């Protein structure tokens, strides 16, 4: 009997660049203060869907903040996204692709504390997971989101994240 470890927890940290425009005003900021935690579930051997939460700080863990929900769909184009296990009467086998490159489409919602404005929009990501233990992987990704708010305000968020993925 074979089954897959269909659930994953992602814990990631990294840096970001944010460019925002509202009317004739614009601004940008870059920082090493982005943190993401998420849950993903495999719906197909190569496709995961997930939900997560992102925090952005202007000074690593202090300063102005942004935060919000992320919903994504991830496609692993060279193999299965998860650990596959098989257990017989006298045997056990688990298998996971060593390197798992992926692309992702996402919906992001952000609230920014200093301007008290909510932005929402769509984006994508490109990344790679590498197995380091039976149920543990290292994950790196680059994520880009195009966000908008009322009155024609727009923002583009580019982030580079790295962290761990735990299968269960």
GUVO-464556 format. One record per residue (C-alpha): residue number from 1; residue in one letter; x, y negated, z. Coordinates in pm, 1 decimal, padded with zeros to 6 digits, always signed. Layout:
REM GUVO-464556
{NUM 'a' {X Y Z}} ...
***
This chain:
REM GUVO-464556
{1 'x' {+00000.0 +00000.0 +00000.0}} {2 'x' {+00145.8 -00338.7 -00100.6}} {3 'x' {+00050.6 -00685.1 +00016.8}} {4 'x' {+00193.2 -01033.7 +00001.8}} {5 'x' {+00277.8 -01276.3 +00279.3}} {6 'x' {+00029.8 -01533.5 +00150.0}} {7 'x' {+00078.6 -01814.0 +00402.6}} {8 'x' {+00362.3 -02065.9 +00434.3}} {9 'x' {+00451.8 -02352.1 +00666.5}} {10 'x' {+00677.9 -02625.8 +00524.5}} {11 'x' {+00882.3 -02857.9 +00745.4}} {12 'x' {+01072.1 -03124.0 +00546.9}} {13 'x' {+01266.3 -03445.6 +00600.2}} {14 'x' {+01435.2 -03683.6 +00359.9}} {15 'x' {+01453.3 -04024.9 +00202.2}} {16 'x' {+01213.5 -04232.6 -00003.3}} {17 'x' {+01179.6 -04540.7 -00217.5}} {18 'x' {+00854.4 -04736.1 -00223.8}} {19 'x' {+00768.5 -05013.1 -00472.5}} {20 'x' {+00440.3 -05200.6 -00419.2}} {21 'x' {+00259.3 -05480.4 -00604.1}} {22 'x' {-00044.3 -05681.0 -00505.8}} {23 'x' {-00146.9 -05975.3 -00722.0}} {24 'x' {+00168.8 -06180.4 -00780.9}} {25 'x' {+00350.8 -06038.2 -00477.9}} {26 'x' {+00575.8 -05735.3 -00490.5}} {27 'x' {+00823.4 -05561.5 -00266.4}} {28 'x' {+01029.2 -05248.7 -00228.4}} {29 'x' {+01189.4 -05051.3 +00048.4}} {30 'x' {+01411.7 -04745.0 +00070.1}} {31 'x' {+01482.1 -04545.4 +00383.2}} {32 'x' {+01587.9 -04207.3 +00520.7}} {33 'x' {+01265.8 -04184.2 +00719.3}} {34 'x' {+01017.2 -03950.8 +00550.2}} {35 'x' {+00883.2 -03643.7 +00729.7}} {36 'x' {+00637.1 -03385.3 +00597.7}} {37 'x' {+00468.1 -03081.9 +00748.2}} {38 'x' {+00238.3 -02865.8 +00540.5}} {39 'x' {+00049.6 -02539.9 +00509.7}} {40 'x' {+00030.7 -02345.4 +00182.0}} {41 'x' {-00157.3 -02035.1 +00076.8}} {42 'x' {-00093.3 -01818.7 -00230.1}} {43 'x' {-00401.9 -01790.6 -00451.8}} {44 'x' {-00215.2 -01607.0 -00729.2}} {45 'x' {+00133.0 -01448.5 -00730.3}} {46 'x' {+00275.3 -01767.7 -00890.9}} {47 'x' {+00035.6 -02033.8 -00756.1}} {48 'x' {+00003.4 -02185.0 -00407.0}} {49 'x' {-00241.0 -02449.3 -00286.1}} {50 'x' {-00159.4 -02657.8 +00016.7}} {51 'x' {-00243.2 -02936.6 +00253.0}} {52 'x' {-00001.2 -03143.9 +00455.8}} {53 'x' {+00071.4 -03467.1 +00634.0}} {54 'x' {+00349.0 -03718.8 +00562.4}} {55 'x' {+00499.4 -03987.0 +00788.0}} {56 'x' {+00722.2 -04266.7 +00653.1}} {57 'x' {+00932.3 -04495.6 +00873.3}} {58 'x' {+01134.3 -04797.6 +00761.9}} {59 'x' {+01415.7 -04722.4 +01011.3}} {60 'x' {+01452.8 -04342.6 +01024.4}} {61 'x' {+01216.1 -04295.0 +01325.4}} {62 'x' {+01111.9 -04652.0 +01408.1}} {63 'x' {+00992.5 -04966.3 +01236.6}} {64 'x' {+00695.5 -05006.6 +01008.4}} {65 'x' {+00510.2 -04684.4 +00931.2}} {66 'x' {+00308.6 -04523.6 +00657.5}} {67 'x' {+00120.4 -04199.7 +00693.1}} {68 'x' {-00130.4 -03983.7 +00516.5}} {69 'x' {-00268.1 -03663.1 +00378.4}} {70 'x' {-00122.2 -03462.1 +00089.0}} {71 'x' {-00306.6 -03195.7 -00111.2}} {72 'x' {-00112.5 -02998.5 -00372.4}} {73 'x' {-00106.1 -02712.9 -00615.7}} {74 'x' {+00231.3 -02549.5 -00679.5}} {75 'x' {+00332.9 -02330.1 -00972.7}} {76 'x' {+00641.3 -02104.7 -00954.5}} {77 'x' {+00737.6 -02063.8 -01318.0}} {78 'x' {+01008.9 -01794.3 -01290.5}} {79 'x' {+00856.4 -01548.7 -01044.8}} {80 'x' {+00634.1 -01484.6 -00746.2}} {81 'x' {+00593.3 -01756.9 -00487.5}} {82 'x' {+00593.0 -01530.6 -00187.4}} {83 'x' {+00730.0 -01226.7 -00009.6}} {84 'x' {+00581.3 -00896.5 -00130.7}} {85 'x' {+00574.2 -00607.7 +00116.3}} {86 'x' {+00498.1 -00240.2 +00070.3}} {87 'x' {+00459.7 +00013.5 +00347.9}} {88 'x' {+00421.6 +00387.8 +00319.0}} {89 'x' {+00401.3 +00663.9 +00574.9}} {90 'x' {+00779.4 +00677.7 +00618.7}} {91 'x' {+00903.8 +00370.2 +00436.1}} {92 'x' {+00891.6 -00009.0 +00426.3}} {93 'x' {+01002.9 -00241.6 +00146.6}} {94 'x' {+00994.1 -00619.8 +00125.4}} {95 'x' {+01096.0 -00823.9 -00175.9}} {96 'x' {+01128.4 -01193.6 -00246.9}} {97 'x' {+01278.4 -01375.7 -00543.7}} {98 'x' {+01608.5 -01528.1 -00428.3}} {99 'x' {+01562.6 -01859.6 -00615.1}} {100 'x' {+01211.1 -01989.7 -00678.0}} {101 'x' {+01193.2 -02310.7 -00887.9}} {102 'x' {+00854.1 -02482.5 -00894.0}} {103 'x' {+00646.7 -02773.2 -01019.9}} {104 'x' {+00363.5 -02923.4 -00822.1}} {105 'x' {+00070.2 -03157.7 -00878.6}} {106 'x' {-00053.5 -03352.0 -00577.9}} {107 'x' {-00303.5 -03598.1 -00440.7}} {108 'x' {-00164.6 -03836.3 -00178.5}} {109 'x' {-00337.1 -04078.7 +00056.9}} {110 'x' {-00130.5 -04334.4 +00250.5}} {111 'x' {-00208.5 -04593.3 +00517.2}} {112 'x' {+00056.1 -04858.9 +00577.0}} {113 'x' {+00060.0 -05009.8 +00926.4}} {114 'x' {+00191.9 -05361.2 +00858.4}} {115 'x' {-00047.0 -05443.3 +00575.2}} {116 'x' {-00333.1 -05228.1 +00706.1}} {117 'x' {-00415.3 -05103.1 +00358.1}} {118 'x' {-00502.2 -04755.9 +00232.4}} {119 'x' {-00361.5 -04630.5 -00096.3}} {120 'x' {-00449.2 -04311.0 -00280.8}} {121 'x' {-00336.9 -04149.3 -00603.1}} {122 'x' {-00186.4 -03858.0 -00787.5}} {123 'x' {+00165.5 -03740.6 -00854.6}} {124 'x' {+00394.8 -03448.2 -00907.1}} {125 'x' {+00699.1 -03274.3 -00768.2}} {126 'x' {+00985.5 -03060.5 -00889.7}} {127 'x' {+01179.4 -02838.5 -00653.8}} {128 'x' {+01348.8 -02515.6 -00556.3}} {129 'x' {+01315.0 -02264.7 -00272.8}} {130 'x' {+01600.5 -02029.4 -00179.6}} {131 'x' {+01553.5 -01730.3 +00048.0}} {132 'x' {+01788.9 -01721.5 +00345.8}} {133 'x' {+01610.9 -01450.8 +00549.5}} {134 'x' {+01317.4 -01214.5 +00503.5}} {135 'x' {+01054.1 -01477.3 +00590.6}} {136 'x' {+01259.1 -01797.2 +00578.9}} {137 'x' {+01359.4 -02017.5 +00285.8}} {138 'x' {+01539.2 -02346.3 +00231.6}} {139 'x' {+01338.8 -02587.9 +00017.8}} {140 'x' {+01443.4 -02903.1 -00171.5}} {141 'x' {+01217.3 -03119.3 -00384.8}} {142 'x' {+01169.2 -03454.4 -00548.7}} {143 'x' {+00817.0 -03596.0 -00530.4}} {144 'x' {+00664.8 -03893.4 -00715.5}} {145 'x' {+00321.1 -04046.9 -00649.2}} {146 'x' {+00138.8 -04332.8 -00821.8}} {147 'x' {-00092.6 -04493.3 -00565.6}} {148 'x' {-00353.4 -04767.4 -00586.4}} {149 'x' {-00569.1 -04967.3 -00347.1}} {150 'x' {-00840.8 -05229.5 -00372.4}} {151 'x' {-00787.5 -05564.1 -00549.3}} {152 'x' {-00551.0 -05410.6 -00804.4}} {153 'x' {-00274.8 -05327.2 -00554.3}} {154 'x' {-00043.0 -05047.1 -00667.4}} {155 'x' {+00248.3 -04854.1 -00521.2}} {156 'x' {+00494.0 -04593.1 -00646.6}} {157 'x' {+00648.1 -04357.3 -00393.9}} {158 'x' {+00955.9 -04152.1 -00487.1}} {159 'x' {+01085.1 -03914.5 -00222.2}} {160 'x' {+01362.0 -03657.3 -00191.5}} {161 'x' {+01293.3 -03392.9 +00073.2}} {162 'x' {+01465.8 -03087.9 +00212.9}} {163 'x' {+01366.3 -02842.0 +00482.6}} {164 'x' {+01249.8 -02496.7 +00573.1}} {165 'x' {+00962.9 -02276.8 +00458.0}} {166 'x' {+00835.2 -02004.2 +00689.1}} {167 'x' {+00629.6 -01717.9 +00537.7}} {168 'x' {+00372.3 -01539.7 +00749.3}} 
***
